[in-house]
Amino acid sequence: MNSVFTKVSNLRMNRISKIAITLGSSTFFLYALGQSPIFKNILVGAFSCSG
């Protein structure tokens, strides 16, 4: 019974850490994109509402 609980908690921790790593890397990637003016212009052009 104890080993099952340990496995479940390990799985949950792995999932949380994967989510945290994914969020962190994507946030850093978006920040890096925002710093470069070329991508900033592309994003502004993509999200601008002028038809």
Secondary structure as a PSIPRED ss2 file (coil, helix, strand):
# PSIPRED VFORMAT (PSIPRED V4.0)

   1 M C   1.000  0.000  0.000
   2 N H   0.000  1.000  0.000
   3 S H   0.000  1.000  0.000
   4 V H   0.000  1.000  0.000
   5 F H   0.000  1.000  0.000
   6 T H   0.000  1.000  0.000
   7 K H   0.000  1.000  0.000
   8 V H   0.000  1.000  0.000
   9 S H   0.000  1.000  0.000
  10 N H   0.000  1.000  0.000
  11 L H   0.000  1.000  0.000
  12 R H   0.000  1.000  0.000
  13 M H   0.000  1.000  0.000
  14 N H   0.000  1.000  0.000
  15 R H   0.000  1.000  0.000
  16 I H   0.000  1.000  0.000
  17 S H   0.000  1.000  0.000
  18 K H   0.000  1.000  0.000
  19 I H   0.000  1.000  0.000
  20 A H   0.000  1.000  0.000
  21 I H   0.000  1.000  0.000
  22 T H   0.000  1.000  0.000
  23 L H   0.000  1.000  0.000
  24 G H   0.000  1.000  0.000
  25 S H   0.000  1.000  0.000
  26 S H   0.000  1.000  0.000
  27 T H   0.000  1.000  0.000
  28 F H   0.000  1.000  0.000
  29 F H   0.000  1.000  0.000
  30 L H   0.000  1.000  0.000
  31 Y H   0.000  1.000  0.000
  32 A H   0.000  1.000  0.000
  33 L H   0.000  1.000  0.000
  34 G H   0.000  1.000  0.000
  35 Q H   0.000  1.000  0.000
  36 S C   1.000  0.000  0.000
  37 P H   0.000  1.000  0.000
  38 I H   0.000  1.000  0.000
  39 F H   0.000  1.000  0.000
  40 K H   0.000  1.000  0.000
  41 N H   0.000  1.000  0.000
  42 I H   0.000  1.000  0.000
  43 L H   0.000  1.000  0.000
  44 V H   0.000  1.000  0.000
  45 G H   0.000  1.000  0.000
  46 A H   0.000  1.000  0.000
  47 F H   0.000  1.000  0.000
  48 S C   1.000  0.000  0.000
  49 C C   1.000  0.000  0.000
  50 S C   1.000  0.000  0.000
  51 G C   1.000  0.000  0.000
